[in-house]
Amino acid sequence: DVYEPGSTFKAFTVAAGLESGVIEEDDVIDCGGGALTIGSTTIHEHGRSRYGALPVGDVLAFSSNIGSARIGMSVGRSTFFKTLRGLGFGRKTGIEIEGETAGLLRDVRSWSALTLPTMSFGQEIGVTLLQMARGYSAIANGGMLVSPHLISQVRYPDGRVEKSRRPAPERVLSEKTAETLRRLLQLVVSKGTG
């Protein structure tokens, strides 16, 4: 089933920022005192927190909606979309079971002015648990996206063996980006909201 991932998606926003070079690990992000107004809509921090300037790691650690939105907006629509597609969102994983969904990642041309900032903190996107696990695994695997599978081989009564064909892992993040994210994600547990 598809669900809206919320704050667990912020790691992929930071991944897009690091990978595209618009942010670095030591950058400080203006979190606007807890609010960001786009047109006639104001986005707030969860729990009405009022963060000022936060280092990138603290944007993740304290789960800042505004910091994530600002990072996503710095990345830009097409680069953000391309990074998410590369990480497997909006497409099936290819696991050998019926009924898998591709999730919901709309084409950039249909995004509103609010889509990029809100998608940056996990709204306006639909993912599956398997897609999220696969995306986080790419971070753990040094930037390599691996196709999950359940079947390694099929053995027929006549003795034939058919091995499961798995695509080769794809590089979707640089090793440096993946290593930085692994370090930053530890802050979520050691000092933040995790």
KELO-108926 format. One record per residue (C-alpha): residue number from 1; residue in one letter; x, y, z. Coordinates in nm, 3 decimals. Layout:
BEGIN
@i: NUM, aa: A, X: X, Y: Y, Z: Z
...
END
This chain:
BEGIN
@i: 1, aa: D, X: 0.000, Y: 0.000, Z: 0.000
@i: 2, aa: V, X: 0.103, Y: 0.358, Z: -0.063
@i: 3, aa: Y, X: 0.135, Y: 0.601, Z: 0.225
@i: 4, aa: E, X: 0.265, Y: 0.954, Z: 0.280
@i: 5, aa: P, X: 0.604, Y: 0.907, Z: 0.451
@i: 6, aa: G, X: 0.630, Y: 1.238, Z: 0.635
@i: 7, aa: S, X: 0.954, Y: 1.316, Z: 0.816
@i: 8, aa: T, X: 1.120, Y: 0.984, Z: 0.735
@i: 9, aa: F, X: 1.151, Y: 1.121, Z: 0.381
@i: 10, aa: K, X: 1.373, Y: 1.415, Z: 0.485
@i: 11, aa: A, X: 1.689, Y: 1.204, Z: 0.447
@i: 12, aa: F, X: 1.623, Y: 1.187, Z: 0.071
@i: 13, aa: T, X: 1.585, Y: 1.564, Z: 0.053
@i: 14, aa: V, X: 1.922, Y: 1.604, Z: 0.222
@i: 15, aa: A, X: 2.060, Y: 1.339, Z: -0.017
@i: 16, aa: A, X: 1.940, Y: 1.545, Z: -0.315
@i: 17, aa: G, X: 2.096, Y: 1.860, Z: -0.166
@i: 18, aa: L, X: 2.432, Y: 1.695, Z: -0.099
@i: 19, aa: E, X: 2.441, Y: 1.508, Z: -0.428
@i: 20, aa: S, X: 2.357, Y: 1.816, Z: -0.635
@i: 21, aa: G, X: 2.612, Y: 2.027, Z: -0.447
@i: 22, aa: V, X: 2.364, Y: 2.294, Z: -0.333
@i: 23, aa: I, X: 2.443, Y: 2.214, Z: 0.032
@i: 24, aa: E, X: 2.738, Y: 2.076, Z: 0.221
@i: 25, aa: E, X: 2.742, Y: 1.898, Z: 0.553
@i: 26, aa: D, X: 2.862, Y: 2.206, Z: 0.743
@i: 27, aa: D, X: 2.612, Y: 2.450, Z: 0.588
@i: 28, aa: V, X: 2.364, Y: 2.631, Z: 0.809
@i: 29, aa: I, X: 2.001, Y: 2.645, Z: 0.691
@i: 30, aa: D, X: 1.768, Y: 2.935, Z: 0.777
@i: 31, aa: C, X: 1.460, Y: 2.776, Z: 0.932
@i: 32, aa: G, X: 1.275, Y: 3.107, Z: 0.950
@i: 33, aa: G, X: 1.175, Y: 3.095, Z: 1.315
@i: 34, aa: G, X: 0.941, Y: 2.806, Z: 1.242
@i: 35, aa: A, X: 0.744, Y: 2.938, Z: 0.945
@i: 36, aa: L, X: 0.776, Y: 2.966, Z: 0.568
@i: 37, aa: T, X: 0.514, Y: 3.147, Z: 0.361
@i: 38, aa: I, X: 0.462, Y: 3.055, Z: -0.003
@i: 39, aa: G, X: 0.188, Y: 3.255, Z: -0.171
@i: 40, aa: S, X: -0.101, Y: 3.260, Z: 0.075
@i: 41, aa: T, X: 0.004, Y: 2.941, Z: 0.257
@i: 42, aa: T, X: 0.230, Y: 2.930, Z: 0.561
@i: 43, aa: I, X: 0.415, Y: 2.608, Z: 0.639
@i: 44, aa: H, X: 0.504, Y: 2.551, Z: 1.007
@i: 45, aa: E, X: 0.735, Y: 2.325, Z: 1.199
@i: 46, aa: H, X: 0.578, Y: 2.020, Z: 1.358
@i: 47, aa: G, X: 0.477, Y: 2.105, Z: 1.714
@i: 48, aa: R, X: 0.521, Y: 2.475, Z: 1.638
@i: 49, aa: S, X: 0.896, Y: 2.465, Z: 1.707
@i: 50, aa: R, X: 1.073, Y: 2.790, Z: 1.621
@i: 51, aa: Y, X: 1.414, Y: 2.703, Z: 1.485
@i: 52, aa: G, X: 1.633, Y: 2.984, Z: 1.359
@i: 53, aa: A, X: 1.948, Y: 2.872, Z: 1.177
@i: 54, aa: L, X: 2.033, Y: 2.500, Z: 1.195
@i: 55, aa: P, X: 2.327, Y: 2.303, Z: 1.057
@i: 56, aa: V, X: 2.222, Y: 2.047, Z: 0.797
@i: 57, aa: G, X: 2.265, Y: 1.764, Z: 1.048
@i: 58, aa: D, X: 2.033, Y: 1.936, Z: 1.293
@i: 59, aa: V, X: 1.771, Y: 1.985, Z: 1.022
@i: 60, aa: L, X: 1.757, Y: 1.604, Z: 1.017
@i: 61, aa: A, X: 1.811, Y: 1.554, Z: 1.390
@i: 62, aa: F, X: 1.530, Y: 1.791, Z: 1.492
@i: 63, aa: S, X: 1.317, Y: 1.703, Z: 1.189
@i: 64, aa: S, X: 1.276, Y: 2.060, Z: 1.066
@i: 65, aa: N, X: 1.004, Y: 2.097, Z: 0.804
@i: 66, aa: I, X: 1.122, Y: 2.446, Z: 0.714
@i: 67, aa: G, X: 1.488, Y: 2.345, Z: 0.686
@i: 68, aa: S, X: 1.392, Y: 2.052, Z: 0.464
@i: 69, aa: A, X: 1.167, Y: 2.272, Z: 0.250
@i: 70, aa: R, X: 1.448, Y: 2.524, Z: 0.203
@i: 71, aa: I, X: 1.691, Y: 2.249, Z: 0.103
@i: 72, aa: G, X: 1.440, Y: 2.105, Z: -0.145
@i: 73, aa: M, X: 1.371, Y: 2.448, Z: -0.294
@i: 74, aa: S, X: 1.747, Y: 2.504, Z: -0.333
@i: 75, aa: V, X: 1.778, Y: 2.174, Z: -0.519
@i: 76, aa: G, X: 1.501, Y: 2.269, Z: -0.764
@i: 77, aa: R, X: 1.215, Y: 2.074, Z: -0.914
@i: 78, aa: S, X: 1.382, Y: 1.878, Z: -1.193
@i: 79, aa: T, X: 1.691, Y: 1.778, Z: -0.993
@i: 80, aa: F, X: 1.480, Y: 1.681, Z: -0.692
@i: 81, aa: F, X: 1.248, Y: 1.472, Z: -0.911
@i: 82, aa: K, X: 1.544, Y: 1.307, Z: -1.087
@i: 83, aa: T, X: 1.708, Y: 1.220, Z: -0.754
@i: 84, aa: L, X: 1.386, Y: 1.069, Z: -0.618
@i: 85, aa: R, X: 1.331, Y: 0.862, Z: -0.933
@i: 86, aa: G, X: 1.691, Y: 0.744, Z: -0.914
@i: 87, aa: L, X: 1.633, Y: 0.632, Z: -0.556
@i: 88, aa: G, X: 1.341, Y: 0.422, Z: -0.677
@i: 89, aa: F, X: 1.043, Y: 0.639, Z: -0.585
@i: 90, aa: G, X: 0.760, Y: 0.649, Z: -0.835
@i: 91, aa: R, X: 0.861, Y: 0.315, Z: -0.986
@i: 92, aa: K, X: 0.818, Y: -0.049, Z: -0.891
@i: 93, aa: T, X: 1.106, Y: -0.224, Z: -0.718
@i: 94, aa: G, X: 1.066, Y: -0.534, Z: -0.935
@i: 95, aa: I, X: 1.019, Y: -0.775, Z: -0.646
@i: 96, aa: E, X: 0.868, Y: -1.106, Z: -0.756
@i: 97, aa: I, X: 0.518, Y: -1.060, Z: -0.613
@i: 98, aa: E, X: 0.191, Y: -0.959, Z: -0.774
@i: 99, aa: G, X: 0.023, Y: -0.630, Z: -0.706
@i: 100, aa: E, X: 0.322, Y: -0.411, Z: -0.636
@i: 101, aa: T, X: 0.249, Y: -0.043, Z: -0.690
@i: 102, aa: A, X: 0.486, Y: 0.220, Z: -0.824
@i: 103, aa: G, X: 0.380, Y: 0.469, Z: -0.558
@i: 104, aa: L, X: 0.284, Y: 0.827, Z: -0.633
@i: 105, aa: L, X: 0.546, Y: 1.067, Z: -0.767
@i: 106, aa: R, X: 0.376, Y: 1.304, Z: -1.005
@i: 107, aa: D, X: 0.551, Y: 1.452, Z: -1.306
@i: 108, aa: V, X: 0.714, Y: 1.789, Z: -1.233
@i: 109, aa: R, X: 0.483, Y: 1.965, Z: -1.481
@i: 110, aa: S, X: 0.185, Y: 1.900, Z: -1.252
@i: 111, aa: W, X: 0.349, Y: 2.034, Z: -0.934
@i: 112, aa: S, X: 0.203, Y: 2.340, Z: -0.764
@i: 113, aa: A, X: 0.414, Y: 2.606, Z: -0.594
@i: 114, aa: L, X: 0.374, Y: 2.407, Z: -0.270
@i: 115, aa: T, X: 0.467, Y: 2.063, Z: -0.404
@i: 116, aa: L, X: 0.845, Y: 2.094, Z: -0.387
@i: 117, aa: P, X: 0.862, Y: 2.239, Z: -0.034
@i: 118, aa: T, X: 0.602, Y: 2.000, Z: 0.108
@i: 119, aa: M, X: 0.742, Y: 1.695, Z: -0.072
@i: 120, aa: S, X: 1.076, Y: 1.786, Z: 0.085
@i: 121, aa: F, X: 0.934, Y: 1.685, Z: 0.423
@i: 122, aa: G, X: 0.739, Y: 1.386, Z: 0.299
@i: 123, aa: Q, X: 0.399, Y: 1.518, Z: 0.192
@i: 124, aa: E, X: 0.246, Y: 1.512, Z: -0.159
@i: 125, aa: I, X: 0.428, Y: 1.186, Z: -0.233
@i: 126, aa: G, X: 0.312, Y: 0.828, Z: -0.191
@i: 127, aa: V, X: 0.561, Y: 0.551, Z: -0.122
@i: 128, aa: T, X: 0.559, Y: 0.187, Z: -0.020
@i: 129, aa: L, X: 0.742, Y: 0.045, Z: 0.278
@i: 130, aa: L, X: 0.959, Y: -0.153, Z: 0.037
@i: 131, aa: Q, X: 1.056, Y: 0.164, Z: -0.153
@i: 132, aa: M, X: 1.152, Y: 0.335, Z: 0.173
@i: 133, aa: A, X: 1.355, Y: 0.035, Z: 0.287
@i: 134, aa: R, X: 1.524, Y: 0.022, Z: -0.054
@i: 135, aa: G, X: 1.603, Y: 0.397, Z: -0.044
@i: 136, aa: Y, X: 1.756, Y: 0.377, Z: 0.304
@i: 137, aa: S, X: 1.944, Y: 0.064, Z: 0.198
@i: 138, aa: A, X: 2.102, Y: 0.265, Z: -0.084
@i: 139, aa: I, X: 2.237, Y: 0.502, Z: 0.181
@i: 140, aa: A, X: 2.363, Y: 0.207, Z: 0.386
@i: 141, aa: N, X: 2.510, Y: 0.040, Z: 0.073
@i: 142, aa: G, X: 2.736, Y: 0.331, Z: -0.013
@i: 143, aa: G, X: 2.498, Y: 0.480, Z: -0.269
@i: 144, aa: M, X: 2.412, Y: 0.158, Z: -0.453
@i: 145, aa: L, X: 2.043, Y: 0.081, Z: -0.516
@i: 146, aa: V, X: 1.977, Y: -0.292, Z: -0.500
@i: 147, aa: S, X: 1.664, Y: -0.461, Z: -0.634
@i: 148, aa: P, X: 1.495, Y: -0.663, Z: -0.360
@i: 149, aa: H, X: 1.386, Y: -1.017, Z: -0.431
@i: 150, aa: L, X: 1.221, Y: -1.311, Z: -0.258
@i: 151, aa: I, X: 1.307, Y: -1.596, Z: -0.494
@i: 152, aa: S, X: 1.662, Y: -1.705, Z: -0.565
@i: 153, aa: Q, X: 1.569, Y: -1.999, Z: -0.787
@i: 154, aa: V, X: 1.284, Y: -2.220, Z: -0.903
@i: 155, aa: R, X: 1.334, Y: -2.598, Z: -0.910
@i: 156, aa: Y, X: 1.106, Y: -2.796, Z: -1.138
@i: 157, aa: P, X: 1.007, Y: -3.161, Z: -1.084
@i: 158, aa: D, X: 1.206, Y: -3.261, Z: -1.395
@i: 159, aa: G, X: 1.527, Y: -3.129, Z: -1.231
@i: 160, aa: R, X: 1.554, Y: -2.802, Z: -1.419
@i: 161, aa: V, X: 1.665, Y: -2.504, Z: -1.212
@i: 162, aa: E, X: 1.579, Y: -2.151, Z: -1.312
@i: 163, aa: K, X: 1.776, Y: -1.884, Z: -1.130
@i: 164, aa: S, X: 1.612, Y: -1.553, Z: -1.050
@i: 165, aa: R, X: 1.742, Y: -1.272, Z: -1.269
@i: 166, aa: R, X: 1.823, Y: -0.965, Z: -1.066
@i: 167, aa: P, X: 1.937, Y: -0.640, Z: -1.218
@i: 168, aa: A, X: 2.282, Y: -0.527, Z: -1.118
@i: 169, aa: P, X: 2.292, Y: -0.268, Z: -0.839
@i: 170, aa: E, X: 2.277, Y: 0.092, Z: -0.967
@i: 171, aa: R, X: 2.481, Y: 0.380, Z: -0.832
@i: 172, aa: V, X: 2.227, Y: 0.644, Z: -0.730
@i: 173, aa: L, X: 2.435, Y: 0.844, Z: -0.479
@i: 174, aa: S, X: 2.807, Y: 0.903, Z: -0.455
@i: 175, aa: E, X: 2.993, Y: 0.716, Z: -0.182
@i: 176, aa: K, X: 3.067, Y: 1.053, Z: -0.020
@i: 177, aa: T, X: 2.699, Y: 1.152, Z: -0.007
@i: 178, aa: A, X: 2.601, Y: 0.813, Z: 0.135
@i: 179, aa: E, X: 2.875, Y: 0.827, Z: 0.399
@i: 180, aa: T, X: 2.776, Y: 1.182, Z: 0.500
@i: 181, aa: L, X: 2.410, Y: 1.080, Z: 0.528
@i: 182, aa: R, X: 2.494, Y: 0.779, Z: 0.744
@i: 183, aa: R, X: 2.680, Y: 1.008, Z: 0.981
@i: 184, aa: L, X: 2.404, Y: 1.271, Z: 0.984
@i: 185, aa: L, X: 2.131, Y: 1.014, Z: 1.039
@i: 186, aa: Q, X: 2.306, Y: 0.900, Z: 1.357
@i: 187, aa: L, X: 2.232, Y: 1.248, Z: 1.496
@i: 188, aa: V, X: 1.859, Y: 1.177, Z: 1.468
@i: 189, aa: V, X: 1.900, Y: 0.916, Z: 1.741
@i: 190, aa: S, X: 2.190, Y: 1.060, Z: 1.944
@i: 191, aa: K, X: 2.054, Y: 1.414, Z: 1.980
@i: 192, aa: G, X: 1.729, Y: 1.447, Z: 1.793
@i: 193, aa: T, X: 1.380, Y: 1.312, Z: 1.751
@i: 194, aa: G, X: 1.457, Y: 0.947, Z: 1.674
END
